[in-house]
Amino acid sequence: MPHADNWQGDVLRDLRGAPPQNAVAHGGQASTTPTRTGFHEQTAQPQTQEHPQAQAPAQPPAPAPAQPPGQASAAPTPTPPTRSPITRPSHAPDSRAVVDSALAGTARRPRHGEPLAARASRALCRIVASSAAREVAEITRTAETLQQPVTTGRQIAVTSIRGGAGKTTVAALLGTAYAHYRQDPVLLVEADPALGSLPLRLGAETLRWTTADLADIVEPQMSLLDVTGYLVQLPDNAWLLPGSRGQIGAMLDTATYGRVMVALRRYFGVTVVDCETLPAEVARVALSAAQARVLAAPATLDGVTSTYAVLQWMRELPPHMIAGTVVVLSSMMARPGIDVEAAAETLRSTGAGVHVLPYDRHLAAGGALRTELLSRPTRLAATRLAADVFQLSQKRR
């Protein structure tokens, strides 16, 4: 069980070493993590696989033999501590497909984030210009930031003012970047049960356990292998906890969310939470409890206006709230209707950080995120964003 300052070593041993002797598989063999080649290089499409579930409780120690009358009792032989039985749900929910079979064939072949001509022109400029060395140096510095160790798990909450702002896309990009660069486990939590699309963005195929389900299952004595048995495995040492099984009416209250996040924090180096839109109660709780906050907004006049109003409200809160917040302006079209850089400067005047996510055809299609199809500017912008947000999370304990 991970604890104290050596928790990262403990969880890595859980992941890479042999499972405990009393671990038993429920419904299949242990899964292996799919691999991919890199966030800046070609990446395989995420796949999911069921995990073996949890460990059986240890048997109680046998009672010591009785001593004859009148004979002095020998010192009792110490027995190793036993683990309390782990609560198991009486009925496991059925797996559900992320995309209904009737819709699975409607998706077109995913396109690259930018046209071939633009990629060729960019490659030529990098060959003849001196910017390539500077770009490599910047990527190296960014990678070093993302690989910094943590003593306790960092929680990063992503939300927006309304739907369609790119919130889930930003959460998926952040989680993918952390999973690629970091050695410790990374968790993506969907705290938006109202038909959220995070599993689809991450390439999950089936769903079973949800955030609400796990609130009544996770216990302190569980190992990482126990916990991941209820999660969806993603590439690069990452896991997903869905908010629903694609059904209308799923609910998530603040008490349930709090139990899950407190229980899971010690197992994962970084947790990215895809929240409901503001001003939902769970989203407000997630923002206040996280070490860093990301506010997604469309690069439109109404999107920037509403985001600016929220940042002005956040300035009335304790100073760490606005200081630990980053706004992501996502361009929804190739030529936005506003001056994005001027809008970003206005938002920065509130004390929040601002990053611009350029228009990307692959992201705009709304399907599973494949990093090898992202345009180079999008990959660089997403990596810079991940490093900036992670650095902010390190400043807040």
Disulfide bonds with the S-S distance in Angstrom:
none
